[in-house]
Amino acid sequence: VRDNDRLGKHAIMQADSFLQGASPCGALNMVGNVLEFIDKTGTPTPESRSYYARYLKPPLEPWFEIRGRSFNDDLAGDYGGVWDEAVAPARWKSSIIGFRCVKDVLPAH
């Protein structure tokens, strides 16, 4: 994230970067790399509709939740952004928004 003074590069990092910060189950870069589209629709606020209407004509498609924070966000004094969420139109594109592929773990037989 932008307020990380120890990091020389403030940009999108590879998915396997920061191995030392892996969660107990091995998840990496859960906050601070890119915002992530998730497979959950949401309802935009009037302010969100107004913002995106400047760029997308008309923004009538489904809106999806975006979670987390990007490398460009300053998290100083913040809770970290792990549960931060917003919504955006399905066709919205941004260099600071990505997605995470996940797979359910199969139970052992």
N, CA, C and O atoms as a GROMACS GRO file, in nm:
protein
  436
    1VAL      N    1   0.084  -0.119   0.000
    1VAL     CA    2   0.000   0.000   0.000
    1VAL      C    3   0.088   0.124   0.000
    1VAL      O    4   0.207   0.117   0.029
    2ARG      N    5   0.028   0.233  -0.033
    2ARG     CA    6   0.104   0.357  -0.052
    2ARG      C    7   0.181   0.401   0.071
    2ARG      O    8   0.288   0.461   0.056
    3ASP      N    9   0.133   0.372   0.193
    3ASP     CA   10   0.203   0.418   0.312
    3ASP      C   11   0.307   0.318   0.363
    3ASP      O   12   0.356   0.334   0.475
    4ASN      N   13   0.342   0.218   0.286
    4ASN     CA   14   0.445   0.121   0.322
    4ASN      C   15   0.582   0.179   0.283
    4ASN      O   16   0.622   0.171   0.167
    5ASP      N   17   0.652   0.236   0.379
    5ASP     CA   18   0.781   0.300   0.352
    5ASP      C   19   0.891   0.200   0.317
    5ASP      O   20   0.989   0.237   0.252
    6ARG      N   21   0.877   0.075   0.360
    6ARG     CA   22   0.981  -0.026   0.334
    6ARG      C   23   0.975  -0.080   0.192
    6ARG      O   24   1.068  -0.146   0.147
    7LEU      N   25   0.868  -0.052   0.122
    7LEU     CA   26   0.851  -0.103  -0.013
    7LEU      C   27   0.897   0.002  -0.114
    7LEU      O   28   0.844   0.113  -0.115
    8GLY      N   29   0.993  -0.031  -0.196
    8GLY     CA   30   1.043   0.064  -0.294
    8GLY      C   31   0.950   0.084  -0.411
    8GLY      O   32   0.951   0.190  -0.473
    9LYS      N   33   0.870  -0.017  -0.442
    9LYS     CA   34   0.781  -0.012  -0.557
    9LYS      C   35   0.636  -0.010  -0.509
    9LYS      O   36   0.593  -0.101  -0.439
   10HIS      N   37   0.563   0.092  -0.547
   10HIS     CA   38   0.422   0.100  -0.514
   10HIS      C   39   0.343   0.079  -0.643
   10HIS      O   40   0.310   0.174  -0.714
   11ALA      N   41   0.314  -0.046  -0.671
   11ALA     CA   42   0.246  -0.084  -0.794
   11ALA      C   43   0.181  -0.219  -0.771
   11ALA      O   44   0.198  -0.280  -0.666
   12ILE      N   45   0.106  -0.265  -0.868
   12ILE     CA   46   0.047  -0.399  -0.859
   12ILE      C   47   0.160  -0.500  -0.854
   12ILE      O   48   0.253  -0.496  -0.934
   13MET      N   49   0.151  -0.590  -0.759
   13MET     CA   50   0.255  -0.691  -0.738
   13MET      C   51   0.205  -0.828  -0.786
   13MET      O   52   0.084  -0.850  -0.797
   14GLN      N   53   0.298  -0.918  -0.813
   14GLN     CA   54   0.262  -1.054  -0.852
   14GLN      C   55   0.183  -1.120  -0.740
   14GLN      O   56   0.200  -1.088  -0.622
   15ALA      N   57   0.097  -1.213  -0.778
   15ALA     CA   58   0.011  -1.280  -0.680
   15ALA      C   59   0.090  -1.355  -0.574
   15ALA      O   60   0.041  -1.372  -0.462
   16ASP      N   61   0.210  -1.400  -0.604
   16ASP     CA   62   0.289  -1.476  -0.507
   16ASP      C   63   0.393  -1.389  -0.434
   16ASP      O   64   0.486  -1.442  -0.374
   17SER      N   65   0.376  -1.258  -0.438
   17SER     CA   66   0.468  -1.171  -0.366
   17SER      C   67   0.430  -1.169  -0.217
   17SER      O   68   0.317  -1.204  -0.181
   18PHE      N   69   0.522  -1.128  -0.133
   18PHE     CA   70   0.501  -1.116   0.011
   18PHE      C   71   0.465  -1.250   0.075
   18PHE      O   72   0.371  -1.259   0.153
   19LEU      N   73   0.541  -1.353   0.042
   19LEU     CA   74   0.517  -1.486   0.098
   19LEU      C   75   0.521  -1.485   0.251
   19LEU      O   76   0.453  -1.565   0.315
   20GLN      N   77   0.600  -1.394   0.310
   20GLN     CA   78   0.610  -1.386   0.454
   20GLN      C   79   0.480  -1.341   0.519
   20GLN      O   80   0.464  -1.356   0.640
   21GLY      N   81   0.388  -1.286   0.442
   21GLY     CA   82   0.261  -1.239   0.497
   21GLY      C   83   0.146  -1.334   0.472
   21GLY      O   84   0.030  -1.295   0.487
   22ALA      N   85   0.175  -1.458   0.435
   22ALA     CA   86   0.069  -1.555   0.407
   22ALA      C   87  -0.015  -1.580   0.531
   22ALA      O   88   0.036  -1.584   0.643
   23SER      N   89  -0.145  -1.598   0.510
   23SER     CA   90  -0.235  -1.632   0.620
   23SER      C   91  -0.209  -1.777   0.662
   23SER      O   92  -0.136  -1.848   0.592
   24PRO      N   93  -0.266  -1.822   0.773
   24PRO     CA   94  -0.248  -1.961   0.814
   24PRO      C   95  -0.290  -2.063   0.708
   24PRO      O   96  -0.236  -2.174   0.704
   25CYS      N   97  -0.385  -2.027   0.622
   25CYS     CA   98  -0.426  -2.120   0.516
   25CYS      C   99  -0.353  -2.093   0.385
   25CYS      O  100  -0.383  -2.157   0.284
   26GLY      N  101  -0.258  -1.999   0.385
   26GLY     CA  102  -0.175  -1.974   0.268
   26GLY      C  103  -0.222  -1.863   0.175
   26GLY      O  104  -0.163  -1.844   0.069
   27ALA      N  105  -0.327  -1.790   0.211
   27ALA     CA  106  -0.376  -1.682   0.127
   27ALA      C  107  -0.277  -1.565   0.127
   27ALA      O  108  -0.220  -1.530   0.231
   28LEU      N  109  -0.257  -1.506   0.010
   28LEU     CA  110  -0.162  -1.395  -0.005
   28LEU      C  111  -0.232  -1.269  -0.055
   28LEU      O  112  -0.335  -1.276  -0.121
   29ASN      N  113  -0.173  -1.154  -0.022
   29ASN     CA  114  -0.216  -1.024  -0.075
   29ASN      C  115  -0.366  -1.000  -0.059
   29ASN      O  116  -0.434  -0.964  -0.155
   30MET      N  117  -0.416  -1.020   0.060
   30MET     CA  118  -0.560  -1.002   0.084
   30MET      C  119  -0.601  -0.855   0.089
   30MET      O  120  -0.719  -0.823   0.078
   31VAL      N  121  -0.506  -0.766   0.106
   31VAL     CA  122  -0.536  -0.624   0.102
   31VAL      C  123  -0.410  -0.551   0.054
   31VAL      O  124  -0.298  -0.590   0.087
   32GLY      N  125  -0.430  -0.448  -0.024
   32GLY     CA  126  -0.317  -0.364  -0.063
   32GLY      C  127  -0.259  -0.392  -0.200
   32GLY      O  128  -0.165  -0.323  -0.239
   33ASN      N  129  -0.309  -0.486  -0.274
   33ASN     CA  130  -0.258  -0.508  -0.409
   33ASN      C  131  -0.357  -0.445  -0.508
   33ASN      O  132  -0.327  -0.341  -0.566
   34VAL      N  133  -0.470  -0.506  -0.528
   34VAL     CA  134  -0.576  -0.446  -0.608
   34VAL      C  135  -0.709  -0.466  -0.536
   34VAL      O  136  -0.725  -0.560  -0.459
   35LEU      N  137  -0.804  -0.378  -0.563
   35LEU     CA  138  -0.941  -0.402  -0.522
   35LEU      C  139  -0.988  -0.526  -0.596
   35LEU      O  140  -0.936  -0.555  -0.704
   36GLU      N  141  -1.084  -0.599  -0.544
   36GLU     CA  142  -1.126  -0.722  -0.609
   36GLU      C  143  -1.276  -0.725  -0.632
   36GLU      O  144  -1.354  -0.709  -0.539
   37PHE      N  145  -1.315  -0.747  -0.760
   37PHE     CA  146  -1.455  -0.776  -0.790
   37PHE      C  147  -1.487  -0.911  -0.728
   37PHE      O  148  -1.406  -1.003  -0.735
   38ILE      N  149  -1.603  -0.923  -0.666
   38ILE     CA  150  -1.645  -1.053  -0.616
   38ILE      C  151  -1.777  -1.091  -0.682
   38ILE      O  152  -1.847  -1.005  -0.736
   39ASP      N  153  -1.810  -1.218  -0.678
   39ASP     CA  154  -1.930  -1.269  -0.744
   39ASP      C  155  -2.053  -1.249  -0.655
   39ASP      O  156  -2.119  -1.345  -0.615
   40LYS      N  157  -2.081  -1.123  -0.626
   40LYS     CA  158  -2.197  -1.088  -0.545
   40LYS      C  159  -2.248  -0.953  -0.594
   40LYS      O  160  -2.175  -0.854  -0.595
   41THR      N  161  -2.373  -0.950  -0.633
   41THR     CA  162  -2.430  -0.824  -0.681
   41THR      C  163  -2.464  -0.736  -0.562
   41THR      O  164  -2.483  -0.782  -0.450
   42GLY      N  165  -2.470  -0.607  -0.591
   42GLY     CA  166  -2.501  -0.509  -0.488
   42GLY      C  167  -2.586  -0.397  -0.545
   42GLY      O  168  -2.603  -0.387  -0.666
   43THR      N  169  -2.638  -0.315  -0.458
   43THR     CA  170  -2.721  -0.202  -0.498
   43THR      C  171  -2.641  -0.074  -0.485
   43THR      O  172  -2.592  -0.042  -0.377
   44PRO      N  173  -2.627   0.000  -0.595
   44PRO     CA  174  -2.549   0.124  -0.588
   44PRO      C  175  -2.624   0.235  -0.515
   44PRO      O  176  -2.747   0.241  -0.517
   45THR      N  177  -2.549   0.320  -0.451
   45THR     CA  178  -2.606   0.438  -0.388
   45THR      C  179  -2.633   0.541  -0.499
   45THR      O  180  -2.580   0.528  -0.609
   46PRO      N  181  -2.714   0.640  -0.471
   46PRO     CA  182  -2.733   0.747  -0.570
   46PRO      C  183  -2.601   0.814  -0.609
   46PRO      O  184  -2.583   0.853  -0.725
   47GLU      N  185  -2.509   0.828  -0.514
   47GLU     CA  186  -2.379   0.888  -0.543
   47GLU      C  187  -2.298   0.800  -0.638
   47GLU      O  188  -2.232   0.851  -0.729
   48SER      N  189  -2.303   0.668  -0.619
   48SER     CA  190  -2.232   0.576  -0.709
   48SER      C  191  -2.290   0.585  -0.849
   48SER      O  192  -2.214   0.592  -0.946
   49ARG      N  193  -2.422   0.586  -0.860
   49ARG     CA  194  -2.486   0.596  -0.993
   49ARG      C  195  -2.442   0.724  -1.063
   49ARG      O  196  -2.412   0.723  -1.182
   50SER      N  197  -2.440   0.834  -0.989
   50SER     CA  198  -2.400   0.963  -1.046
   50SER      C  199  -2.254   0.959  -1.092
   50SER      O  200  -2.223   1.008  -1.201
   51TYR      N  201  -2.165   0.902  -1.011
   51TYR     CA  202  -2.023   0.895  -1.046
   51TYR      C  203  -2.002   0.814  -1.174
   51TYR      O  204  -1.939   0.863  -1.268
   52TYR      N  205  -2.054   0.693  -1.180
   52TYR     CA  206  -2.030   0.607  -1.295
   52TYR      C  207  -2.106   0.653  -1.420
   52TYR      O  208  -2.064   0.622  -1.531
   53ALA      N  209  -2.216   0.726  -1.403
   53ALA     CA  210  -2.290   0.776  -1.519
   53ALA      C  211  -2.208   0.873  -1.602
   53ALA      O  212  -2.235   0.892  -1.720
   54ARG      N  213  -2.106   0.935  -1.540
   54ARG     CA  214  -2.018   1.024  -1.616
   54ARG      C  215  -1.934   0.948  -1.717
   54ARG      O  216  -1.889   1.006  -1.817
   55TYR      N  217  -1.911   0.818  -1.693
   55TYR     CA  218  -1.821   0.738  -1.776
   55TYR      C  219  -1.893   0.632  -1.859
   55TYR      O  220  -1.848   0.598  -1.969
   56LEU      N  221  -2.002   0.580  -1.810
   56LEU     CA  222  -2.074   0.472  -1.878
   56LEU      C  223  -2.215   0.519  -1.910
   56LEU      O  224  -2.289   0.561  -1.822
   57LYS      N  225  -2.249   0.512  -2.035
   57LYS     CA  226  -2.382   0.556  -2.079
   57LYS      C  227  -2.459   0.439  -2.137
   57LYS      O  228  -2.412   0.381  -2.235
   58PRO      N  229  -2.570   0.402  -2.085
   58PRO     CA  230  -2.617   0.421  -1.948
   58PRO      C  231  -2.567   0.307  -1.860
   58PRO      O  232  -2.549   0.196  -1.911
   59PRO      N  233  -2.544   0.329  -1.733
   59PRO     CA  234  -2.497   0.221  -1.646
   59PRO      C  235  -2.613   0.137  -1.594
   59PRO      O  236  -2.651   0.149  -1.477
   60LEU      N  237  -2.670   0.052  -1.681
   60LEU     CA  238  -2.789  -0.024  -1.645
   60LEU      C  239  -2.762  -0.170  -1.612
   60LEU      O  240  -2.852  -0.240  -1.565
   61GLU      N  241  -2.642  -0.219  -1.636
   61GLU     CA  242  -2.612  -0.360  -1.611
   61GLU      C  243  -2.607  -0.390  -1.462
   61GLU      O  244  -2.618  -0.299  -1.379
   62PRO      N  245  -2.590  -0.517  -1.426
   62PRO     CA  246  -2.578  -0.551  -1.283
   62PRO      C  247  -2.457  -0.481  -1.222
   62PRO      O  248  -2.358  -0.452  -1.289
   63TRP      N  249  -2.467  -0.455  -1.094
   63TRP     CA  250  -2.358  -0.396  -1.018
   63TRP      C  251  -2.302  -0.503  -0.926
   63TRP      O  252  -2.377  -0.577  -0.863
   64PHE      N  253  -2.168  -0.511  -0.919
   64PHE     CA  254  -2.102  -0.612  -0.837
   64PHE      C  255  -2.022  -0.546  -0.726
   64PHE      O  256  -1.973  -0.434  -0.739
   65GLU      N  257  -2.010  -0.619  -0.617
   65GLU     CA  258  -1.932  -0.568  -0.504
   65GLU      C  259  -1.783  -0.572  -0.537
   65GLU      O  260  -1.735  -0.661  -0.607
   66ILE      N  261  -1.713  -0.474  -0.485
   66ILE     CA  262  -1.567  -0.465  -0.492
   66ILE      C  263  -1.520  -0.459  -0.348
   66ILE      O  264  -1.574  -0.383  -0.267
   67ARG      N  265  -1.420  -0.539  -0.315
   67ARG     CA  266  -1.373  -0.542  -0.176
   67ARG      C  267  -1.223  -0.516  -0.168
   67ARG      O  268  -1.149  -0.533  -0.264
   68GLY      N  269  -1.181  -0.472  -0.049
   68GLY     CA  270  -1.040  -0.453  -0.021
   68GLY      C  271  -0.992  -0.312  -0.050
   68GLY      O  272  -1.070  -0.218  -0.058
   69ARG      N  273  -0.862  -0.303  -0.066
   69ARG     CA  274  -0.796  -0.177  -0.098
   69ARG      C  275  -0.688  -0.204  -0.201
   69ARG      O  276  -0.646  -0.319  -0.218
   70SER      N  277  -0.642  -0.101  -0.268
   70SER     CA  278  -0.540  -0.119  -0.371
   70SER      C  279  -0.404  -0.068  -0.322
   70SER      O  280  -0.394  -0.008  -0.215
   71PHE      N  281  -0.303  -0.093  -0.403
   71PHE     CA  282  -0.168  -0.045  -0.372
   71PHE      C  283  -0.163   0.107  -0.366
   71PHE      O  284  -0.070   0.163  -0.308
   72ASN      N  285  -0.260   0.172  -0.424
   72ASN     CA  286  -0.262   0.317  -0.432
   72ASN      C  287  -0.330   0.383  -0.312
   72ASN      O  288  -0.332   0.505  -0.302
   73ASP      N  289  -0.385   0.302  -0.220
   73ASP     CA  290  -0.455   0.356  -0.103
   73ASP      C  291  -0.361   0.374   0.015
   73ASP      O  292  -0.269   0.295   0.035
   74ASP      N  293  -0.385   0.477   0.092
   74ASP     CA  294  -0.311   0.504   0.214
   74ASP      C  295  -0.392   0.444   0.329
   74ASP      O  296  -0.505   0.484   0.352
   75LEU      N  297  -0.334   0.348   0.401
   75LEU     CA  298  -0.406   0.281   0.509
   75LEU      C  299  -0.363   0.329   0.647
   75LEU      O  300  -0.405   0.270   0.747
   76ALA      N  301  -0.282   0.430   0.656
   76ALA     CA  302  -0.234   0.479   0.786
   76ALA      C  303  -0.353   0.514   0.875
   76ALA      O  304  -0.442   0.589   0.836
   77GLY      N  305  -0.353   0.458   0.997
   77GLY     CA  306  -0.460   0.487   1.092
   77GLY      C  307  -0.592   0.422   1.056
   77GLY      O  308  -0.695   0.457   1.114
   78ASP      N  309  -0.592   0.330   0.963
   78ASP     CA  310  -0.714   0.266   0.914
   78ASP      C  311  -0.720   0.124   0.967
   78ASP      O  312  -0.622   0.073   1.021
   79TYR      N  313  -0.833   0.060   0.952
   79TYR     CA  314  -0.851  -0.079   0.994
   79TYR      C  315  -0.790  -0.177   0.895
   79TYR      O  316  -0.789  -0.297   0.922
   80GLY      N  317  -0.739  -0.130   0.784
   80GLY     CA  318  -0.672  -0.217   0.688
   80GLY      C  319  -0.751  -0.246   0.563
   80GLY      O  320  -0.694  -0.294   0.466
   81GLY      N  321  -0.880  -0.219   0.561
   81GLY     CA  322  -0.957  -0.234   0.439
   81GLY      C  323  -0.999  -0.375   0.405
   81GLY      O  324  -1.051  -0.398   0.295
   82VAL      N  325  -0.979  -0.471   0.495
   82VAL     CA  326  -1.011  -0.610   0.462
   82VAL      C  327  -1.159  -0.626   0.432
   82VAL      O  328  -1.194  -0.702   0.342
   83TRP      N  329  -1.245  -0.557   0.502
   83TRP     CA  330  -1.388  -0.571   0.477
   83TRP      C  331  -1.448  -0.447   0.410
   83TRP      O  332  -1.570  -0.432   0.407
   84ASP      N  333  -1.364  -0.361   0.357
   84ASP     CA  334  -1.412  -0.244   0.285
   84ASP      C  335  -1.483  -0.290   0.159
   84ASP      O  336  -1.432  -0.377   0.088
   85GLU      N  337  -1.598  -0.234   0.129
   85GLU     CA  338  -1.669  -0.275   0.009
   85GLU      C  339  -1.737  -0.157  -0.059
   85GLU      O  340  -1.769  -0.056   0.003
   86ALA      N  341  -1.756  -0.173  -0.186
   86ALA     CA  342  -1.827  -0.076  -0.270
   86ALA      C  343  -1.891  -0.157  -0.382
   86ALA      O  344  -1.874  -0.278  -0.388
   87VAL      N  345  -1.963  -0.091  -0.471
   87VAL     CA  346  -2.018  -0.158  -0.588
   87VAL      C  347  -1.980  -0.080  -0.713
   87VAL      O  348  -1.958   0.041  -0.708
   88ALA      N  349  -1.974  -0.152  -0.825
   88ALA     CA  350  -1.942  -0.090  -0.954
   88ALA      C  351  -2.018  -0.164  -1.062
   88ALA      O  352  -2.051  -0.282  -1.046
   89PRO      N  353  -2.047  -0.096  -1.174
   89PRO     CA  354  -2.114  -0.164  -1.285
   89PRO      C  355  -2.028  -0.278  -1.337
   89PRO      O  356  -1.905  -0.272  -1.333
   90ALA      N  357  -2.093  -0.382  -1.387
   90ALA     CA  358  -2.023  -0.503  -1.433
   90ALA      C  359  -1.917  -0.473  -1.538
   90ALA      O  360  -1.813  -0.540  -1.539
   91ARG      N  361  -1.937  -0.376  -1.624
   91ARG     CA  362  -1.839  -0.350  -1.731
   91ARG      C  363  -1.734  -0.246  -1.693
   91ARG      O  364  -1.655  -0.205  -1.778
   92TRP      N  365  -1.731  -0.203  -1.568
   92TRP     CA  366  -1.633  -0.104  -1.525
   92TRP      C  367  -1.493  -0.164  -1.529
   92TRP      O  368  -1.473  -0.278  -1.486
   93LYS      N  369  -1.397  -0.088  -1.580
   93LYS     CA  370  -1.257  -0.131  -1.586
   93LYS      C  371  -1.170  -0.028  -1.517
   93LYS      O  372  -1.192   0.093  -1.530
   94SER      N  373  -1.071  -0.076  -1.445
   94SER     CA  374  -0.977   0.011  -1.378
   94SER      C  375  -0.847  -0.065  -1.356
   94SER      O  376  -0.849  -0.186  -1.334
   95SER      N  377  -0.736   0.005  -1.361
   95SER     CA  378  -0.607  -0.061  -1.340
   95SER      C  379  -0.585  -0.102  -1.195
   95SER      O  380  -0.488  -0.173  -1.167
   96ILE      N  381  -0.670  -0.058  -1.103
   96ILE     CA  382  -0.654  -0.097  -0.963
   96ILE      C  383  -0.760  -0.196  -0.917
   96ILE      O  384  -0.774  -0.220  -0.797
   97ILE      N  385  -0.836  -0.254  -1.011
   97ILE     CA  386  -0.937  -0.354  -0.977
   97ILE      C  387  -0.905  -0.484  -1.048
   97ILE      O  388  -0.877  -0.485  -1.168
   98GLY      N  389  -0.908  -0.591  -0.974
   98GLY     CA  390  -0.885  -0.724  -1.030
   98GLY      C  391  -0.989  -0.820  -0.977
   98GLY      O  392  -1.100  -0.780  -0.941
   99PHE      N  393  -0.953  -0.946  -0.970
   99PHE     CA  394  -1.040  -1.047  -0.912
   99PHE      C  395  -0.952  -1.158  -0.858
   99PHE      O  396  -0.835  -1.168  -0.893
  100ARG      N  397  -1.007  -1.240  -0.774
  100ARG     CA  398  -0.935  -1.352  -0.714
  100ARG      C  399  -1.011  -1.479  -0.747
  100ARG      O  400  -1.131  -1.488  -0.724
  101CYS      N  401  -0.941  -1.576  -0.800
  101CYS     CA  402  -1.002  -1.706  -0.826
  101CYS      C  403  -0.994  -1.790  -0.700
  101CYS      O  404  -0.888  -1.798  -0.638
  102VAL      N  405  -1.103  -1.850  -0.662
  102VAL     CA  406  -1.105  -1.936  -0.544
  102VAL      C  407  -1.169  -2.069  -0.579
  102VAL      O  408  -1.244  -2.080  -0.676
  103LYS      N  409  -1.138  -2.168  -0.501
  103LYS     CA  410  -1.191  -2.301  -0.524
  103LYS      C  411  -1.224  -2.363  -0.388
  103LYS      O  412  -1.144  -2.355  -0.295
  104ASP      N  413  -1.340  -2.425  -0.379
  104ASP     CA  414  -1.377  -2.493  -0.255
  104ASP      C  415  -1.281  -2.610  -0.233
  104ASP      O  416  -1.240  -2.677  -0.327
  105VAL      N  417  -1.248  -2.632  -0.109
  105VAL     CA  418  -1.163  -2.745  -0.072
  105VAL      C  419  -1.251  -2.870  -0.063
  105VAL      O  420  -1.356  -2.869   0.002
  106LEU      N  421  -1.207  -2.975  -0.129
  106LEU     CA  422  -1.282  -3.100  -0.124
  106LEU      C  423  -1.254  -3.171   0.008
  106LEU      O  424  -1.139  -3.176   0.052
  107PRO      N  425  -1.358  -3.225   0.071
  107PRO     CA  426  -1.332  -3.297   0.197
  107PRO      C  427  -1.250  -3.423   0.173
  107PRO      O  428  -1.261  -3.487   0.068
  108ALA      N  429  -1.166  -3.457   0.271
  108ALA     CA  430  -1.086  -3.580   0.261
  108ALA      C  431  -1.176  -3.701   0.276
  108ALA      O  432  -1.270  -3.700   0.356
  109HIS      N  433  -1.148  -3.806   0.200
  109HIS     CA  434  -1.229  -3.929   0.210
  109HIS      C  435  -1.165  -4.028   0.301
  109HIS      O  436  -1.219  -4.137   0.321
   0.00000   0.00000   0.00000
